[in-house]
Structures are given as C-alpha cells and as structure tokens.
Amino acid sequence: MLSAVLVAAALVVGLRLSDANAHAASDPPLLVPWSRVGNIALGESKARVEREYGSVGHGYHVLQRYGETVQGYYRLHGSRVIVTFYGSRVGELDFETPYYRTKSGFGVGSTIALGACHKTATNPCEHRWRGFVYNVKLKRIPATAG
C-alpha cells in the first residue's frame, strides 16, 4: 500500500515538473528591452499568457494581490519570471535568469564597457549605456533606468 502511495505521489510530482518543463520548452530565449520576455509582452492579455504559461494553481504562483492587480511568477529556466497583471493585461515583467537575451546577446550577467564618466548635480561620476545608468558610488545599476 505504501509503495502505491509513493508511486502516486511521484507521478503527481512528475506531472507538475513535466508541465513546468513544457512551458519552459516552448518559451523562447527572447528579450526585447522594455517590451517582451520570452513569449510574454507588456500590455498582452492575461488570458493569452495563462493559456500559454498557466493560470493560478497551474503554473502561476501568486505573491500578492491588491485590487485588480495580481503579482506572481512562473518557474522557468531555473528561476522565477515575475509577471504582474494590471486587471486583464500584463503590466510588469521581471526576471533574473541569463536565459533571456536580446538579438545582440545582451542579458542578465552581460558585461558592458563603462565608458566616460558624466558629472551630474547629484552624482560625481555616472556611466550611461543605452538608457541604463551605472552609479559608481553604489556599484550597481539603480532600479530605474535613466
């Protein structure tokens, strides 16, 4: 009896893993800055994302809800891809996996040349690259691009 329970439990876990892997397998490594991660685009319908990646309890894991906004994640490529729905549309995307890349190969973990130091009213040395600002004092890229 115990072995039948263990086999059933392993089958359920296997089905869940294969379901997550199926989503990951059909998810392209595409990153379009300020627009798209894999097959999920800003402004895209929640219904389409749920059809392709899964709904609550079927691949989408809710982190928080506030009013019409729902923030959660999909487990993809060994990491979490956070998707925030504003009502029936994708409003925010966040990820930390190096899987997603632009056509030129840029993505998480890429290195860039800092280039010239620009003095600003609030920063003695600011490096800029394609809309991103690197703060030497903090040694990181701020949460918002400048």
Buried (B, 14 or more C-beta within 10 A) or exposed (E): EEEEEEEEEEEEEEEEEEEBEEBBEEBEBBBEEEEBBBBBBBEBEBEEBBEBBBEEEEBBEEEEEEEEEBBBBBBBBEBBBBBBBBEEBBBEBEBEBBBBBBEEEBBEEEEEEEEEEEEEEEBEBBBBBEEBBBBEEEEEBEEEEE
